[in-house]
Amino acid sequence: MANHKSAEKRIRQTKKRTERNRFYKTRIKNLTRAVKEAVEAGDAAAAELALKNVNKNFHSYSSKGILAKNTAARRVSRLSKMVHTLGNVAA
């Protein structure tokens, strides 16, 4: 247990941050999963829509400091590559 006021405050802050980070990590996984499932199903329109949503959210998260800028760019790039190969196969 905390012995100082500052330690008690740090415990409260950590609890808040952990909860916030858990929300964003789950959101990132769900957005990514939506794109991958649409690609696996072969639905180009749904994949394109999900990719647009991922791009918007990931770059928003990078500006908030949740994701690093290059991490967001890398993940969006890999997902867009998947979506574009789907479009080439369908064409």
C-alpha positions as CSV (number, residue, x, y, z in Angstrom):
1,M,0.0,0.0,0.0
2,A,1.1,3.6,-0.7
3,N,2.8,5.4,2.1
4,H,2.9,8.9,0.6
5,K,0.3,11.2,-0.8
6,S,2.2,11.3,-4.1
7,A,2.2,7.5,-4.3
8,E,-1.6,7.5,-3.8
9,K,-2.0,10.0,-6.6
10,R,0.2,7.9,-8.9
11,I,-1.9,4.9,-8.2
12,R,-5.0,6.8,-9.2
13,Q,-3.3,8.1,-12.3
14,T,-2.1,4.7,-13.3
15,K,-5.6,3.2,-12.9
16,K,-7.1,5.9,-15.2
17,R,-4.4,5.5,-17.8
18,T,-4.6,1.7,-17.8
19,E,-8.4,2.0,-18.4
20,R,-7.9,4.5,-21.2
21,N,-5.1,2.5,-22.9
22,R,-7.2,-0.7,-22.7
23,F,-10.0,1.1,-24.5
24,Y,-7.8,2.3,-27.3
25,K,-5.9,-1.0,-27.7
26,T,-9.3,-2.8,-28.0
27,R,-10.5,-0.2,-30.5
28,I,-7.4,-0.6,-32.6
29,K,-7.7,-4.4,-32.7
30,N,-11.4,-4.2,-33.7
31,L,-10.8,-1.7,-36.5
32,T,-8.0,-3.9,-37.8
33,R,-10.1,-7.0,-37.6
34,A,-12.9,-5.3,-39.5
35,V,-10.6,-4.7,-42.5
36,K,-9.1,-8.2,-42.4
37,E,-12.5,-9.9,-42.2
38,A,-13.8,-7.8,-45.1
39,V,-10.7,-8.8,-47.2
40,E,-11.1,-12.5,-46.3
41,A,-14.8,-12.3,-47.3
42,G,-13.8,-10.7,-50.6
43,D,-16.0,-7.7,-50.0
44,A,-14.1,-4.9,-51.7
45,A,-16.7,-2.2,-50.8
46,A,-16.8,-3.1,-47.1
47,A,-13.0,-3.4,-47.0
48,E,-12.6,0.1,-48.5
49,L,-15.0,1.6,-46.0
50,A,-13.3,-0.2,-43.1
51,L,-9.9,1.0,-44.4
52,K,-11.1,4.6,-44.5
53,N,-12.3,4.3,-40.9
54,V,-8.9,2.8,-39.9
55,N,-7.0,5.6,-41.6
56,K,-9.0,8.3,-39.9
57,N,-8.8,6.8,-36.4
58,F,-5.2,5.7,-36.5
59,H,-4.0,9.1,-37.5
60,S,-6.2,10.7,-34.9
61,Y,-4.7,8.4,-32.3
62,S,-1.2,9.2,-33.4
63,S,-1.9,13.0,-33.0
64,K,-3.2,12.2,-29.5
65,G,0.0,10.3,-28.6
66,I,-1.7,6.9,-28.3
67,L,0.1,5.5,-31.4
68,A,3.5,6.7,-32.7
69,K,3.3,8.4,-36.0
70,N,5.3,5.8,-37.9
71,T,3.4,2.9,-36.2
72,A,0.1,4.3,-37.4
73,A,1.5,4.9,-40.9
74,R,2.9,1.4,-41.0
75,R,-0.3,-0.3,-39.9
76,V,-2.4,1.7,-42.3
77,S,0.0,1.0,-45.1
78,R,-0.1,-2.8,-44.5
79,L,-3.9,-2.8,-44.3
80,S,-4.3,-0.7,-47.5
81,K,-1.9,-3.1,-49.3
82,M,-4.3,-5.9,-48.3
83,V,-7.3,-4.0,-49.6
84,H,-5.7,-3.0,-52.8
85,T,-4.6,-6.6,-53.6
86,L,-8.2,-7.6,-53.1
87,G,-9.2,-5.0,-55.7
88,N,-6.6,-6.3,-58.2
89,V,-7.8,-9.9,-57.8
90,A,-11.4,-8.9,-58.4
91,A,-10.6,-6.9,-61.5
